Amino acid sequence: MSPQKPLRVAVTGCNGKVGRHAVDALLAAGHEVFGIDRQPPGRDDINSIVADLTDYGQTFNAAGSIGWDILGDTTDHAFDVVAHLAAVPHPRMFSNAETFTNNVTAAYHVFEACRRLGLRDIVLASSETVLGVPIDDTITYLPLDEDSPRRGRNAYGLSKLLIEQIAQEYAHNDPELRVTALRLSYVQDVEEYAEYPGFADDLDHRSWDLWSYIDGRDTGTAIEKALHHQPRGLRDLPHRRRRHRHARPHTRPRRGTFPRRTRQRQAR
């Protein structure tokens, strides 16, 4: 198989937990990375611009960035792919209204700027919360998959659900648009694993997200792989590790906490 062509990738939220891992993975794969964030990145291996994505003018300018310093300018088709990772990353970090407004407004601005600038390849950091997290016994079936019913149960989850809907509408309106939405689950760094053995002592404490997580390094790998997803339109992909945050096998805690919901989807 021939090697993948290096791409020019804009990464919004390049300073965040997911953003840092994405930049590392993209650079390791040989891509050119351009960072977009509210603060300058604490690294010198990428070019970047400071922009508040809740301001459309700043978003449009950033999404058209080419060159640097006095040679910099704004132009159409500046990037091969835009990885939109910027967001308030979890509930109650800010007020519900701020979380919702920030996430939805920034996403709309990114999609609209990409439309006007002719950028038709977008990788989107979505969330498992669009599937009804926090999970309770109203869940229709387990395990969850990309066909599970969507439900926004808090301001953060609702913001992510509406962002997927924004992506869907833009994809409907432009048959050439490709959006790959990765539904990331509880992103963790290596130093955070020390607390995991204790989770097995109280399974109900983490049942609200079905004990799922993903290593931050794997998010970077997933984002890099998503650059090469070919079909046009919107594709939603759950992304989590198959091993849960405790020592017991997968199905045991599910059957104990949600005994009537643990079943396999019927073959289609």
DAKAJO-V735915 format. One record per residue. N is the residue number from 1. PSI is psi in whole degrees, 0 to 359 (* if undefined). D_FIRST is the distance of its C-alpha to the first C-alpha in Angstrom with 1 decimal. Layout:
n & psi & d_first
N & PSI & D_FIRST
N & PSI & D_FIRST
//
This chain:
n & psi & d_first
1 & 132 & 0.0
2 & 148 & 3.8
3 & 152 & 6.5
4 & 144 & 8.9
5 & 132 & 12.0
6 & 140 & 15.0
7 & 158 & 17.6
8 & 116 & 21.4
9 & 126 & 22.6
10 & 130 & 26.2
11 & 109 & 27.1
12 & 147 & 30.6
13 & 36 & 32.3
14 & 344 & 30.5
15 & 349 & 33.4
16 & 176 & 33.3
17 & 310 & 32.0
18 & 319 & 28.9
19 & 318 & 28.6
20 & 317 & 28.7
21 & 323 & 25.9
22 & 314 & 23.8
23 & 316 & 24.5
24 & 313 & 23.6
25 & 321 & 20.2
26 & 317 & 19.4
27 & 319 & 20.6
28 & 331 & 18.7
29 & 0 & 15.4
30 & 10 & 16.7
31 & 157 & 18.2
32 & 125 & 21.8
33 & 136 & 24.2
34 & 119 & 27.6
35 & 143 & 29.9
36 & 120 & 32.6
37 & 169 & 35.4
38 & 341 & 39.2
39 & 151 & 39.3
40 & 144 & 37.6
41 & 148 & 34.8
42 & 47 & 35.8
43 & 155 & 33.0
44 & 16 & 32.5
45 & 6 & 28.7
46 & 153 & 28.5
47 & 154 & 30.6
48 & 169 & 32.5
49 & 145 & 35.4
50 & 125 & 38.2
51 & 142 & 38.6
52 & 111 & 40.4
53 & 352 & 38.3
54 & 356 & 41.5
55 & 117 & 42.6
56 & 320 & 41.0
57 & 316 & 41.8
58 & 321 & 40.1
59 & 314 & 37.0
60 & 316 & 36.7
61 & 315 & 37.1
62 & 320 & 34.6
63 & 349 & 31.9
64 & 15 & 32.5
65 & 133 & 32.4
66 & 142 & 31.0
67 & 192 & 31.9
68 & 163 & 34.3
69 & 222 & 38.0
70 & 347 & 40.1
71 & 354 & 37.0
72 & 153 & 35.9
73 & 179 & 36.4
74 & 132 & 35.5
75 & 162 & 33.5
76 & 157 & 31.5
77 & 40 & 27.7
78 & 336 & 27.8
79 & 153 & 24.7
80 & 321 & 21.4
81 & 144 & 22.0
82 & 122 & 25.2
83 & 105 & 25.1
84 & 101 & 28.7
85 & 350 & 29.6
86 & 134 & 33.2
87 & 160 & 36.0
88 & 122 & 38.9
89 & 347 & 36.8
90 & 163 & 39.2
91 & 149 & 42.6
92 & 14 & 45.9
93 & 323 & 44.5
94 & 179 & 46.4
95 & 157 & 48.8
96 & 316 & 47.5
97 & 318 & 48.3
98 & 318 & 46.6
99 & 310 & 43.4
100 & 311 & 43.3
101 & 314 & 44.2
102 & 308 & 41.8
103 & 314 & 38.7
104 & 317 & 39.4
105 & 315 & 40.6
106 & 317 & 37.8
107 & 315 & 35.2
108 & 315 & 37.1
109 & 320 & 37.3
110 & 313 & 33.6
111 & 320 & 32.8
112 & 320 & 35.6
113 & 318 & 34.6
114 & 319 & 31.0
115 & 313 & 32.4
116 & 335 & 34.7
117 & 4 & 32.2
118 & 27 & 29.6
119 & 114 & 27.1
120 & 18 & 25.3
121 & 114 & 22.7
122 & 132 & 24.4
123 & 129 & 23.6
124 & 129 & 26.9
125 & 101 & 28.3
126 & 203 & 30.4
127 & 152 & 32.2
128 & 346 & 33.1
129 & 343 & 36.6
130 & 349 & 36.0
131 & 15 & 36.3
132 & 16 & 39.9
133 & 132 & 39.8
134 & 132 & 42.3
135 & 140 & 42.0
136 & 191 & 45.2
137 & 1 & 46.4
138 & 355 & 46.0
139 & 140 & 42.3
140 & 323 & 41.6
141 & 162 & 39.0
142 & 152 & 36.8
143 & 157 & 34.0
144 & 151 & 33.2
145 & 187 & 30.1
146 & 347 & 29.0
147 & 359 & 31.7
148 & 145 & 34.5
149 & 141 & 37.4
150 & 143 & 37.4
151 & 122 & 40.4
152 & 110 & 41.3
153 & 355 & 44.0
154 & 177 & 44.6
155 & 321 & 44.2
156 & 308 & 40.8
157 & 321 & 39.4
158 & 322 & 41.0
159 & 318 & 39.6
160 & 324 & 36.0
161 & 315 & 36.8
162 & 328 & 38.1
163 & 319 & 35.2
164 & 323 & 32.9
165 & 321 & 35.5
166 & 314 & 35.4
167 & 319 & 31.6
168 & 316 & 32.1
169 & 319 & 34.8
170 & 322 & 32.8
171 & 322 & 29.9
172 & 323 & 32.5
173 & 343 & 34.0
174 & 100 & 30.8
175 & 343 & 28.3
176 & 355 & 25.7
177 & 136 & 26.0
178 & 123 & 23.3
179 & 123 & 24.6
180 & 111 & 23.0
181 & 117 & 25.9
182 & 116 & 25.4
183 & 85 & 28.6
184 & 147 & 28.8
185 & 114 & 31.4
186 & 70 & 33.7
187 & 129 & 31.4
188 & 143 & 32.4
189 & 163 & 32.2
190 & 318 & 32.6
191 & 346 & 36.2
192 & 353 & 37.1
193 & 345 & 36.3
194 & 331 & 39.6
195 & 352 & 41.5
196 & 321 & 39.3
197 & 328 & 41.3
198 & 342 & 44.4
199 & 331 & 42.8
200 & 343 & 43.3
201 & 340 & 47.0
202 & 84 & 47.2
203 & 327 & 44.6
204 & 337 & 46.3
205 & 328 & 45.9
206 & 15 & 42.2
207 & 341 & 42.2
208 & 337 & 42.1
209 & 23 & 38.3
210 & 31 & 37.7
211 & 24 & 37.1
212 & 160 & 33.6
213 & 171 & 31.8
214 & 138 & 28.5
215 & 136 & 27.8
216 & 324 & 27.6
217 & 326 & 24.5
218 & 330 & 22.8
219 & 319 & 23.9
220 & 316 & 22.1
221 & 317 & 18.8
222 & 319 & 19.5
223 & 318 & 20.3
224 & 318 & 17.3
225 & 325 & 15.1
226 & 338 & 17.6
227 & 333 & 16.8
228 & 7 & 13.8
229 & 124 & 15.8
230 & 319 & 16.1
231 & 142 & 19.3
232 & 163 & 22.4
233 & 194 & 25.5
234 & 134 & 26.3
235 & 123 & 24.5
236 & 127 & 26.5
237 & 118 & 24.7
238 & 140 & 26.9
239 & 109 & 25.5
240 & 164 & 27.3
241 & 149 & 27.1
242 & 347 & 28.0
243 & 133 & 30.6
244 & 180 & 33.8
245 & 30 & 36.0
246 & 173 & 38.3
247 & 345 & 38.4
248 & 153 & 39.2
249 & 157 & 36.7
250 & 300 & 35.4
251 & 339 & 37.6
252 & 309 & 40.9
253 & 326 & 41.5
254 & 314 & 40.5
255 & 331 & 42.8
256 & 324 & 45.5
257 & 323 & 45.4
258 & 66 & 44.4
259 & 331 & 45.6
260 & 357 & 45.8
261 & 352 & 42.4
262 & 103 & 40.0
263 & 162 & 38.5
264 & 147 & 35.2
265 & 145 & 34.4
266 & 143 & 35.2
267 & 138 & 32.4
268 & * & 32.0
//
